[in-house]
Amino acid sequence: MPFPASVSKGDVYGRVDSVMIGADICGWAMRAPRLLIDERERLASARDDLRESLGYFPPEAQPYFALLVRIADEALS
């Protein structure tokens, strides 16, 4: 899924940086089976921050960021 055009790259929406949150979540999710305890905690924290921030994104961009939340959920399950 492409990065939403309606989101300014590097801007903060709610509690998250629009670009870094995706990089963080995807980076940890790719290593999910081998995450250390503190990495799992950081992934969970990033997911929670993003979940709380979804409403700050433009409506057309929210599905992109909701997908990142689902990726984090899967990685943590």
Secondary structure as UniProt FT lines:
FT   TURN            5..6
FT   TURN            9..10
FT   STRAND          12..13
FT   TURN            14..15
FT   STRAND          16..17
FT   TURN            18..19
FT   HELIX           20..30
FT   HELIX           32..34
FT   HELIX           37..53
FT   HELIX           54..56
FT   HELIX           59..61
FT   HELIX           62..76
//
